[in-house]
Amino acid sequence: MPISHLPKNVRRQLRRFGPSMGRRPAVDILRGAVGAGVAILVVTFIVATLPHSRQAGIYLVSSFASMAVLLFVLPNSPLAQPWSAMMGMMISAVVPVAVLMVTPPPYADGLAVGGAIAAMMAARALHPPAAGIALLVVLEHEAGRRLGFDFAIFPIAVMTVLMIGFAMIWNRLFGISYPTRPLAYHPAHVGRARGPARSLSQRDLSNLLVEFNQSANMDPADLARLMAVAEHRAAESLLADTHVRDLMTQNPVTVSPEAPLSEIVRKMTALNVHTLPVVDNSGYYLGVVDQHDALDELFKEFDILRRPLRFRAAPPEAEVRAIFHTDIETVEGDTPVGELLERLARREARVVPVTESGRLVGILTRTDIMALLLEHSPAAHTEAELDEEVEDDDEEETSAEAPSSKSTPVARGDDTPARAGNTDPEEAELAAELHQSTARRPPVYEDTQHDTAQSRSESPK
């Protein structure tokens, strides 16, 4: 009977007995296997060439083969670090000797292994192959060969040093840092940190690993790097799978080329935006008009009006056609959002017009992308929702994840709203004079998404 025909709960339970490790590249498989084999071969050759090595207490034990698996296959594991390997092996050689002094076999077998594990964990030197050393000491005692405390030095400590030294050389040849580098952390770096992992200290990450019972499987530095890479990959995947039409502001407020300067300023002030798209009577996109260009034109007009000796009439009010930009590239609605990040990162790029067959259908801003990232941030999801998503992924083996539907707001600002405290004093004075001279100007709304959307819905399209 095919497994796919079994009930979902049965398939889920059976899947727990399957492989949980990811597939390793062939290079990694050969690196670990060849390294472990060469290490045992080199150590064996050294022991064989030493005269009277057996009488001197220098010989191999089976636990060294298990140690080679950790040192060469899993060199980043906390279990494979020099402290764990050296102290774990020595502790496991000393504890059974002490146990045999007070407890005879066969009761000493379990006490020796259990005591060695407890001592290794207390010393933060857990090394699984070392448990075999504890049992070996008891078995040797039962066979009539009693080992003393010097067994921890010869051959255990000496052979372990040789294995660790060869592992450092071998892993370095393949660009692997062994021992692992500690997490570089300084309070002064927190302000420049990117991502949640960079703002956590090594103690915070260690406590996190202990909380989830993973301290023996991963180093804090590796956890920080993994969190940073995972966050980066998740953002890349999110932006690559999200299209512009799913995020853009549809039917934005526009101006015509014949619109006067006062209308531009009135709409920008009411909507709290810095850029407005320019379209013709048929809705075809022509360009964008920027707040800075409008203010520059206003400065020129006010400069003329403020001259003390003026013998000619005031110049006519400027129109959009004289100041708008036509060099802003447009995109189609099916363009991935991730392709626009570099473009929006430039300071002069405030909006990205979205067109279809030349007609303006929406605009995309930095605020839209920030809202998307915040919506999918870990803080926006509870632990129960994350667990439910994991269960759904386990149940749906072959089904692709459907894109989440998100409601498009009626209207938004064209870019990040102006922040308090960043306004130029000269621009503020000009805006105050314009406010007094413009009749029936709409009220200025606060810098919030709700008020901006409300003002757009009430403004003429």
C-alpha positions as CSV (number, residue, x, y, z in Angstrom):
1,M,0.0,0.0,0.0
2,P,1.5,3.4,-1.0
3,I,2.3,5.7,1.9
4,S,0.4,8.5,0.1
5,H,-2.9,6.5,0.6
6,L,-2.5,6.5,4.4
7,P,-4.3,9.0,6.6
8,K,-2.5,12.2,7.2
9,N,-1.9,11.6,10.9
10,V,-0.3,8.2,10.1
11,R,1.9,9.8,7.5
12,R,3.0,12.4,9.9
13,Q,4.0,9.9,12.5
14,L,5.8,7.7,10.0
15,R,7.7,10.8,8.7
16,R,9.2,11.3,12.2
17,F,11.1,8.0,11.7
18,G,12.6,9.1,8.4
19,P,15.9,10.9,7.9
20,S,16.0,14.4,9.5
21,M,19.4,15.4,8.2
22,G,19.7,17.3,4.9
23,R,21.5,15.9,2.0
24,R,25.2,16.6,2.1
25,P,27.2,17.5,-1.0
26,A,29.6,14.9,-2.3
27,V,32.6,17.2,-1.4
28,D,31.5,17.3,2.2
29,I,31.1,13.5,2.3
30,L,34.5,12.9,0.9
31,R,36.1,15.6,3.1
32,G,34.8,14.1,6.3
33,A,35.3,10.4,5.4
34,V,38.8,10.9,4.0
35,G,39.8,13.2,6.9
36,A,38.7,10.7,9.5
37,G,40.4,7.8,7.8
38,V,43.7,9.6,7.2
39,A,43.7,10.8,10.8
40,I,43.3,7.3,12.2
41,L,45.9,6.1,9.7
42,V,48.4,8.8,10.8
43,V,47.9,8.2,14.5
44,T,48.2,4.4,14.0
45,F,51.4,4.9,12.1
46,I,52.9,7.0,14.9
47,V,51.9,4.5,17.5
48,A,53.4,1.6,15.4
49,T,56.7,3.4,14.8
50,L,57.2,4.2,18.5
51,P,59.4,1.6,20.2
52,H,57.7,-0.2,23.1
53,S,54.6,1.9,22.6
54,R,52.3,-0.7,24.3
55,Q,54.5,-0.9,27.3
56,A,54.6,2.9,27.5
57,G,50.8,3.0,27.5
58,I,50.4,4.6,24.1
59,Y,47.8,2.7,22.0
60,L,44.5,3.2,20.2
61,V,41.0,2.6,21.6
62,S,37.8,2.3,19.6
63,S,36.5,5.7,20.9
64,F,39.0,7.5,18.8
65,A,37.1,6.4,15.7
66,S,33.9,7.9,17.1
67,M,35.9,11.1,17.9
68,A,37.1,11.3,14.3
69,V,33.5,11.5,13.1
70,L,32.9,14.6,15.2
71,L,36.2,16.2,14.4
72,F,36.1,15.8,10.7
73,V,32.4,15.4,9.8
74,L,30.9,17.8,12.3
75,P,33.7,20.2,13.1
76,N,31.3,23.1,13.9
77,S,29.4,21.1,16.6
78,P,30.0,22.1,20.2
79,L,30.6,18.4,20.9
80,A,33.6,18.4,18.6
81,Q,35.4,21.5,20.0
82,P,38.9,20.9,21.6
83,W,37.6,21.6,25.2
84,S,34.8,19.0,24.8
85,A,37.1,16.4,23.1
86,M,40.0,16.8,25.5
87,M,38.2,17.2,28.8
88,G,35.4,14.8,27.9
89,M,37.9,12.0,27.1
90,M,40.0,12.6,30.2
91,I,37.0,12.9,32.5
92,S,35.6,9.6,31.2
93,A,38.9,8.0,31.9
94,V,39.1,9.2,35.5
95,V,35.5,8.7,36.6
96,P,35.3,4.9,36.1
97,V,38.6,4.4,38.0
98,A,37.1,6.2,40.9
99,V,33.9,4.3,40.7
100,L,35.7,0.9,40.7
101,M,37.3,1.9,44.0
102,V,34.0,1.8,45.8
103,T,31.7,-0.3,43.5
104,P,32.6,-3.7,42.0
105,P,31.4,-5.0,38.6
106,P,28.8,-5.5,37.3
107,Y,27.3,-2.5,39.2
108,A,30.1,-0.3,38.2
109,D,29.2,-0.5,34.5
110,G,26.2,1.8,34.6
111,L,27.6,4.0,37.4
112,A,30.8,4.6,35.5
113,V,29.0,5.6,32.3
114,G,26.3,7.7,34.1
115,G,28.9,9.4,36.3
116,A,31.1,10.2,33.3
117,I,28.2,11.8,31.4
118,A,27.1,13.8,34.5
119,A,30.7,15.0,35.0
120,M,31.1,16.0,31.3
121,M,27.9,17.9,31.3
122,A,28.8,19.7,34.5
123,A,32.2,20.7,33.0
124,R,30.5,21.8,29.7
125,A,32.6,19.2,28.0
126,L,30.1,16.7,26.6
127,H,31.7,14.4,24.1
128,P,29.7,11.3,23.2
129,P,32.7,9.1,22.1
130,A,34.1,9.6,25.6
131,A,31.3,7.5,27.2
132,G,32.9,4.5,25.5
133,I,36.1,5.1,27.4
134,A,34.2,4.9,30.7
135,L,32.8,1.5,29.8
136,L,36.1,0.3,28.4
137,V,37.8,0.9,31.8
138,V,35.2,-1.2,33.6
139,L,35.4,-4.0,31.0
140,E,39.2,-4.0,31.2
141,H,38.9,-4.3,35.0
142,E,36.5,-7.3,34.6
143,A,39.0,-8.9,32.2
144,G,41.8,-8.7,34.8
145,R,43.6,-5.6,33.5
146,R,43.2,-2.8,36.0
147,L,43.7,0.7,34.7
148,G,44.8,3.6,36.9
149,F,44.4,7.3,36.7
150,D,47.5,7.5,34.5
151,F,45.3,6.0,31.8
152,A,43.7,9.5,31.3
153,I,47.2,10.8,30.3
154,F,48.6,7.8,28.4
155,P,47.1,7.0,25.9
156,I,43.9,9.1,26.2
157,A,45.2,12.7,26.5
158,V,48.2,12.1,24.2
159,M,46.2,10.5,21.4
160,T,43.4,13.1,21.7
161,V,45.9,15.9,21.3
162,L,47.2,14.3,18.1
163,M,43.7,13.9,16.7
164,I,42.8,17.5,17.5
165,G,46.0,18.8,15.9
166,F,45.4,16.9,12.7
167,A,41.8,18.0,12.6
168,M,42.8,21.7,12.9
169,I,45.2,21.3,9.9
170,W,42.8,19.2,7.8
171,N,39.8,21.5,8.3
172,R,41.8,24.6,7.7
173,L,42.9,23.2,4.3
174,F,39.2,23.2,3.3
175,G,38.5,26.7,4.6
176,I,36.7,25.5,7.8
177,S,37.5,27.3,11.0
178,Y,38.3,24.8,13.7
179,P,38.0,25.5,16.6
180,T,35.0,27.7,15.8
181,R,35.3,31.4,16.1
182,P,33.4,33.0,19.0
183,L,30.8,35.6,18.3
184,A,32.3,39.1,17.9
185,Y,30.2,41.4,20.0
186,H,30.7,44.9,21.3
187,P,28.0,47.3,22.7
188,A,29.2,50.0,20.3
189,H,28.3,47.8,17.4
190,V,24.6,47.4,18.4
191,G,23.6,50.6,16.7
192,R,25.0,49.4,13.3
193,A,23.5,45.9,13.7
194,R,21.4,44.5,10.9
195,G,18.9,41.8,11.8
196,P,17.9,40.5,15.2
197,A,20.8,38.1,15.5
198,R,23.4,40.9,15.4
199,S,21.8,42.7,18.4
200,L,22.0,39.6,20.7
201,S,25.1,38.9,22.8
202,Q,26.8,35.6,23.0
203,R,25.1,35.0,26.4
204,D,21.7,35.7,24.9
205,L,22.2,33.2,22.1
206,S,23.6,30.6,24.5
207,N,20.5,31.0,26.7
208,L,18.3,30.6,23.6
209,L,20.0,27.4,22.7
210,V,19.6,26.1,26.2
211,E,15.9,27.0,26.2
212,F,15.3,25.0,23.1
213,N,17.7,22.1,24.2
214,Q,20.0,22.7,21.3
215,S,23.2,23.8,23.1
216,A,24.9,20.5,22.3
217,N,24.1,20.8,18.6
218,M,25.0,24.3,17.6
219,D,27.4,27.0,18.7
220,P,26.1,30.5,19.5
221,A,28.2,32.0,16.7
222,D,26.8,29.6,14.2
223,L,23.3,30.4,15.5
224,A,23.9,34.1,14.9
225,R,25.2,33.5,11.4
226,L,22.3,31.1,10.6
227,M,19.7,33.6,11.9
228,A,21.2,36.4,9.8
229,V,21.3,34.3,6.6
230,A,17.8,33.0,7.2
231,E,16.5,36.5,7.7
232,H,18.2,37.6,4.5
233,R,17.0,34.6,2.5
234,A,13.4,35.1,3.8
235,A,13.4,38.7,2.7
236,E,14.8,37.8,-0.7
237,S,12.2,35.1,-1.2
238,L,9.3,37.4,0.0
239,L,10.3,40.2,-2.4
240,A,10.9,37.9,-5.3
241,D,7.5,36.2,-4.9
242,T,5.6,39.5,-4.5
243,H,4.7,41.4,-7.6
244,V,4.3,45.1,-8.0
245,R,0.6,44.9,-8.7
246,D,0.1,43.1,-5.3
247,L,1.7,45.9,-3.4
248,M,1.2,49.1,-5.4
249,T,-1.3,51.9,-4.6
250,Q,-4.0,51.7,-7.2
251,N,-5.6,54.8,-8.8
252,P,-3.3,57.3,-7.1
253,V,-4.0,61.0,-7.0
254,T,-2.6,62.7,-10.1
255,V,-2.2,66.1,-11.7
256,S,-2.4,67.2,-15.3
257,P,0.3,69.1,-17.2
258,E,-1.8,72.3,-17.1
259,A,-2.3,72.2,-13.3
260,P,-1.0,75.4,-11.6
261,L,1.7,75.4,-8.9
262,S,-0.8,76.2,-6.2
263,E,-2.8,73.0,-7.0
264,I,0.4,70.9,-6.7
265,V,1.3,72.4,-3.3
266,R,-2.3,72.0,-2.1
267,K,-2.5,68.3,-3.0
268,M,0.9,67.5,-1.6
269,T,0.1,69.3,1.7
270,A,-3.3,67.6,2.0
271,L,-2.0,64.1,1.2
272,N,1.3,64.6,3.0
273,V,3.3,63.3,0.0
274,H,6.4,64.5,-1.8
275,T,5.7,63.3,-5.3
276,L,2.7,63.3,-7.6
277,P,2.4,61.5,-11.0
278,V,1.5,63.5,-14.1
279,V,-1.0,62.1,-16.6
280,D,-2.9,63.5,-19.6
281,N,-6.7,63.6,-20.1
282,S,-6.7,59.9,-21.3
283,G,-4.7,58.6,-18.3
284,Y,-1.4,58.1,-20.1
285,Y,1.6,58.5,-17.9
286,L,3.8,61.6,-18.6
287,G,6.1,61.9,-15.6
288,V,6.2,63.0,-12.0
289,V,6.4,66.3,-10.2
290,D,8.6,66.5,-7.1
291,Q,8.2,68.6,-4.0
292,H,11.7,70.1,-4.3
293,D,11.1,71.3,-7.8
294,A,7.8,72.9,-6.8
295,L,9.5,74.6,-3.8
296,D,12.3,75.9,-6.1
297,E,9.7,77.4,-8.4
298,L,7.9,79.0,-5.5
299,F,11.2,80.5,-4.2
300,K,11.7,82.2,-7.6
301,E,8.2,83.7,-7.6
302,F,8.4,84.9,-4.0
303,D,11.8,86.4,-4.7
304,I,10.3,88.5,-7.4
305,L,7.3,89.5,-5.3
306,R,9.5,90.6,-2.4
307,R,11.7,93.0,-4.4
308,P,11.2,96.5,-3.0
309,L,11.3,98.2,-6.4
310,R,9.1,96.4,-8.9
311,F,7.7,98.2,-12.0
312,R,6.2,95.2,-13.8
313,A,3.3,92.9,-13.0
314,A,3.9,89.6,-11.2
315,P,4.8,86.7,-13.6
316,P,2.0,84.2,-14.3
317,E,1.8,81.1,-12.0
318,A,3.9,78.2,-13.2
319,E,2.3,75.1,-14.4
320,V,3.2,71.4,-14.0
321,R,4.5,71.2,-17.6
322,A,7.4,73.5,-16.7
323,I,8.8,71.5,-13.7
324,F,7.8,67.8,-14.0
325,H,10.3,65.0,-14.8
326,T,9.9,62.6,-17.7
327,D,13.0,60.5,-17.0
328,I,11.4,58.3,-14.3
329,E,11.3,54.7,-15.7
330,T,8.0,52.8,-15.4
331,V,7.5,49.1,-14.6
332,E,4.8,46.6,-15.4
333,G,2.5,45.1,-12.7
334,D,4.1,41.6,-12.9
335,T,7.6,42.9,-12.1
336,P,9.0,41.3,-8.8
337,V,9.4,43.8,-6.0
338,G,12.9,42.6,-5.3
339,E,14.1,44.0,-8.7
340,L,13.3,47.5,-7.5
341,L,15.2,47.6,-4.3
342,E,18.4,49.0,-5.7
343,R,16.4,51.7,-7.5
344,L,14.4,52.7,-4.5
345,A,17.5,52.8,-2.4
346,R,18.7,55.9,-4.3
347,R,17.7,59.0,-2.5
348,E,16.3,60.7,-5.6
349,A,14.0,57.8,-6.4
350,R,10.9,58.4,-4.4
351,V,8.3,56.4,-6.4
352,V,8.1,53.9,-9.2
353,P,5.2,54.5,-11.6
354,V,3.3,51.3,-12.7
355,T,1.8,51.4,-16.2
356,E,-0.1,49.0,-18.5
357,S,-0.1,49.9,-22.2
358,G,1.2,53.4,-21.3
359,R,-1.6,54.1,-18.8
360,L,-0.9,54.8,-15.2
361,V,-2.4,52.1,-13.0
362,G,-0.6,52.7,-9.7
363,I,2.6,53.7,-7.9
364,L,5.0,51.8,-5.6
365,T,6.9,53.5,-2.8
366,R,9.4,52.7,-0.1
367,T,6.6,52.8,2.4
368,D,4.8,50.0,0.6
369,I,7.9,47.8,0.8
370,M,8.5,48.6,4.5
371,A,4.8,47.7,5.2
372,L,5.3,44.4,3.4
373,L,8.4,43.5,5.5
374,L,6.7,44.5,8.7
375,E,3.6,42.5,7.9
376,H,5.8,39.3,7.5
377,S,8.1,40.0,10.4
378,P,8.3,37.5,13.3
379,A,6.7,40.0,15.6
380,A,3.6,40.0,13.5
381,H,2.9,36.3,14.0
382,T,2.3,34.5,17.3
383,E,4.0,31.2,18.2
384,A,0.8,29.3,17.7
385,E,0.4,30.6,14.1
386,L,4.0,29.6,13.4
387,D,3.4,26.1,14.7
388,E,0.3,25.8,12.7
389,E,2.2,26.8,9.5
390,V,4.8,24.1,10.2
391,E,2.1,21.5,10.6
392,D,0.5,22.6,7.3
393,D,3.8,22.4,5.5
394,D,4.3,18.8,6.8
395,E,0.8,17.8,5.7
396,E,1.0,19.4,2.2
397,E,4.0,17.6,0.7
398,T,3.5,18.5,-2.9
399,S,1.1,21.4,-2.9
400,A,2.7,24.8,-3.5
401,E,2.1,27.6,-1.0
402,A,-0.6,29.9,-2.3
403,P,0.3,33.7,-2.2
404,S,-1.4,35.5,0.6
405,S,-4.1,37.9,-0.4
406,K,-3.6,41.3,0.9
407,S,-6.1,44.1,0.5
408,T,-4.8,47.1,-1.4
409,P,-5.4,50.4,0.4
410,V,-7.5,53.0,-1.3
411,A,-4.6,55.3,-1.5
412,R,-1.3,56.0,0.1
413,G,1.5,58.5,0.2
414,D,3.9,58.3,-2.7
415,D,6.9,57.9,-0.4
416,T,8.0,58.0,3.2
417,P,6.1,60.9,4.8
418,A,8.1,63.9,6.1
419,R,9.2,63.6,9.6
420,A,9.0,66.2,12.3
421,G,12.2,68.0,12.9
422,N,13.6,67.5,9.4
423,T,11.9,70.4,7.7
424,D,14.0,73.2,6.3
425,P,13.2,76.5,8.1
426,E,13.1,78.3,4.8
427,E,10.6,75.8,3.4
428,A,8.6,76.1,6.6
429,E,8.4,79.9,6.3
430,L,7.4,79.5,2.6
431,A,4.7,77.0,3.4
432,A,3.3,79.3,6.1
433,E,3.0,82.2,3.7
434,L,1.5,80.0,1.0
435,H,-1.0,78.7,3.6
436,Q,-2.2,82.3,4.3
437,S,-2.4,83.2,0.6
438,T,-4.2,80.1,-0.7
439,A,-8.0,80.2,-0.1
440,R,-9.9,77.2,1.1
441,R,-6.9,74.9,1.4
442,P,-7.7,71.4,2.7
443,P,-6.5,70.7,6.3
444,V,-3.0,69.3,6.9
445,Y,-3.3,65.7,8.2
446,E,-1.0,64.1,10.7
447,D,1.7,61.7,9.4
448,T,-0.2,58.5,9.8
449,Q,-1.2,55.9,7.3
450,H,-4.9,56.1,8.3
451,D,-5.1,59.9,7.9
452,T,-3.2,59.8,4.6
453,A,-5.6,57.2,3.2
454,Q,-8.6,59.2,4.4
455,S,-7.3,62.4,2.8
456,R,-6.8,60.7,-0.5
457,S,-10.2,59.2,-0.5
458,E,-11.7,62.7,0.0
459,S,-9.4,64.4,-2.5
460,P,-10.3,64.8,-6.2
461,K,-8.8,62.1,-8.5
